[in-house]
Amino acid sequence: MIFLNCKKISNDEKILEEITKSSKCILVKLQGIRLGQVSSNHNTLYWPNQRLRRWMRKLKVETEAFRSEVAKVCAELKLWVEKLIEHQGKLEVASTGKQLLYEKEQLYEIQKRIVTNTSRIQDMKTGLKKNEFESSKAYKIKSEPRPEEDDDINLDET
């Protein structure tokens, strides 16, 4: 609606400029006419010029009314624009806060996985050491001579 009023104002201003130009041309022509011709052409030139002046006054009043209306609307829009800018700032802060919370949750999940995996690794290391100990124990037992074998050897020698 604002833009329609702005178009109407600009159109009215253009019409007003055209009327002003034409009235100036008429005034210049009137000044150039001799006195004898003025009295004979007075009625033919006076009435159109008077109509032009009435139109100009009417257009000036309408233009001023439109300008004041546009100024009121612009003042209202200014308040809304300020509120909109303030709201956009709040939204940016909220979205940034939300993004930070999301990233914090992701970090927390990663930390939990690290703790879980670290404990698994520790359990695996403990199990590996236990297996190594048991395998070395089994190797030692296997590599030591059995007492039964010694007994057999002793019996054969005697």
C-alpha positions as CSV (number, residue, x, y, z in Angstrom):
1,M,0.0,0.0,0.0
2,I,2.9,2.3,0.7
3,F,4.3,1.8,-2.7
4,L,1.0,2.6,-4.3
5,N,0.8,5.8,-2.5
6,C,4.4,6.6,-3.4
7,K,3.5,6.0,-7.1
8,K,0.5,8.2,-6.8
9,I,2.5,10.9,-5.2
10,S,5.2,10.7,-7.9
11,N,2.4,10.8,-10.6
12,D,0.8,13.7,-8.9
13,E,4.1,15.5,-8.7
14,K,4.7,14.9,-12.4
15,I,1.3,16.2,-13.3
16,L,2.0,19.2,-11.0
17,E,5.3,19.9,-12.8
18,E,3.6,19.6,-16.2
19,I,0.8,22.0,-15.1
20,T,3.5,24.4,-13.7
21,K,5.4,24.3,-17.0
22,S,2.3,24.9,-19.1
23,S,1.2,27.7,-16.8
24,K,4.6,29.3,-17.1
25,C,4.4,29.1,-20.9
26,I,1.0,30.7,-20.8
27,L,2.3,33.5,-18.5
28,V,5.2,34.1,-20.9
29,K,2.8,34.3,-23.8
30,L,0.6,36.6,-21.9
31,Q,3.4,38.9,-21.1
32,G,4.3,39.0,-24.8
33,I,0.9,40.0,-26.0
34,R,0.2,43.7,-26.5
35,L,-2.4,45.5,-24.4
36,G,-5.0,45.6,-27.2
37,Q,-4.8,41.9,-27.6
38,V,-4.9,41.2,-23.9
39,S,-8.4,42.8,-23.6
40,S,-9.8,40.7,-26.5
41,N,-8.1,37.5,-25.4
42,H,-8.6,38.1,-21.7
43,N,-11.6,35.8,-21.3
44,T,-10.1,33.0,-23.4
45,L,-6.8,33.0,-21.4
46,Y,-8.1,33.9,-18.0
47,W,-10.4,31.0,-17.4
48,P,-8.0,28.2,-18.4
49,N,-5.3,29.8,-16.3
50,Q,-7.6,30.1,-13.4
51,R,-8.5,26.4,-13.8
52,L,-4.9,25.5,-13.9
53,R,-4.3,27.4,-10.6
54,R,-7.2,25.6,-8.9
55,W,-5.9,22.2,-10.1
56,M,-2.4,23.1,-8.8
57,R,-3.8,24.1,-5.4
58,K,-5.9,20.9,-5.3
59,L,-2.9,18.8,-6.3
60,K,-0.7,20.5,-3.7
61,V,-3.2,19.8,-1.0
62,E,-3.6,16.2,-2.1
63,T,0.2,15.8,-2.4
64,E,0.7,17.1,1.1
65,A,-2.0,14.8,2.4
66,F,-0.3,11.8,0.7
67,R,3.1,12.9,2.1
68,S,1.8,13.2,5.6
69,E,0.1,9.7,5.2
70,V,3.4,8.3,3.9
71,A,5.3,9.9,6.8
72,K,2.9,8.3,9.3
73,V,3.3,4.9,7.7
74,C,7.0,5.3,7.6
75,A,7.1,6.1,11.3
76,E,5.0,3.0,12.0
77,L,7.3,0.9,9.8
78,K,10.3,2.3,11.5
79,L,9.1,0.9,14.9
80,W,8.4,-2.4,13.3
81,V,11.7,-2.5,11.6
82,E,13.4,-1.8,15.0
83,K,11.4,-4.6,16.6
84,L,12.3,-6.9,13.7
85,I,16.0,-6.1,14.0
86,E,15.9,-6.7,17.8
87,H,14.0,-10.0,17.3
88,Q,16.5,-11.1,14.6
89,G,19.3,-10.4,17.1
90,K,17.6,-12.5,19.7
91,L,17.0,-15.3,17.2
92,E,20.7,-15.3,16.3
93,V,21.7,-15.5,19.9
94,A,19.2,-18.3,20.5
95,S,20.4,-20.2,17.4
96,T,24.0,-19.8,18.4
97,G,23.2,-21.0,21.9
98,K,21.3,-24.0,20.5
99,Q,24.3,-24.8,18.2
100,L,26.6,-24.5,21.1
101,L,24.4,-26.9,23.2
102,Y,24.3,-29.3,20.3
103,E,28.1,-29.2,20.0
104,K,28.5,-29.6,23.8
105,E,26.2,-32.7,23.7
106,Q,28.3,-34.1,20.8
107,L,31.5,-33.5,22.9
108,Y,29.9,-35.2,25.9
109,E,29.0,-38.2,23.8
110,I,32.5,-38.4,22.4
111,Q,33.9,-38.2,25.9
112,K,31.6,-41.0,27.0
113,R,32.8,-43.1,24.1
114,I,36.4,-42.3,24.9
115,V,35.9,-43.4,28.6
116,T,34.1,-46.5,27.5
117,N,36.8,-47.4,24.9
118,T,39.6,-46.6,27.3
119,S,38.1,-49.0,29.9
120,R,37.7,-51.6,27.2
121,I,41.3,-51.1,26.2
122,Q,42.4,-51.5,29.9
123,D,40.3,-54.7,30.2
124,M,41.9,-56.0,27.0
125,K,45.4,-55.1,28.2
126,T,44.7,-56.9,31.5
127,G,43.3,-59.9,29.7
128,L,46.3,-59.9,27.4
129,K,48.7,-59.8,30.4
130,K,46.8,-62.6,32.0
131,N,46.9,-64.6,28.8
132,E,50.7,-63.9,28.4
133,F,51.3,-65.0,32.0
134,E,49.2,-68.1,31.6
135,S,50.9,-69.0,28.3
136,S,54.4,-68.4,29.8
137,K,53.4,-70.5,32.8
138,A,52.2,-73.2,30.4
139,Y,55.4,-73.0,28.4
140,K,57.5,-73.4,31.5
141,I,55.4,-76.4,32.6
142,K,55.8,-77.9,29.1
143,S,59.5,-77.3,29.0
144,E,60.2,-78.7,32.4
145,P,60.8,-82.5,32.5
146,R,58.0,-84.4,34.0
147,P,58.7,-86.4,37.1
148,E,57.2,-89.5,35.6
149,E,59.8,-89.4,32.8
150,D,62.6,-89.1,35.3
151,D,61.3,-92.1,37.2
152,D,61.3,-94.2,34.0
153,I,64.8,-93.2,33.3
154,N,66.0,-94.1,36.7
155,L,64.4,-97.5,36.6
156,D,66.1,-98.3,33.3
157,E,69.5,-97.4,34.6
158,T,69.3,-99.7,37.5
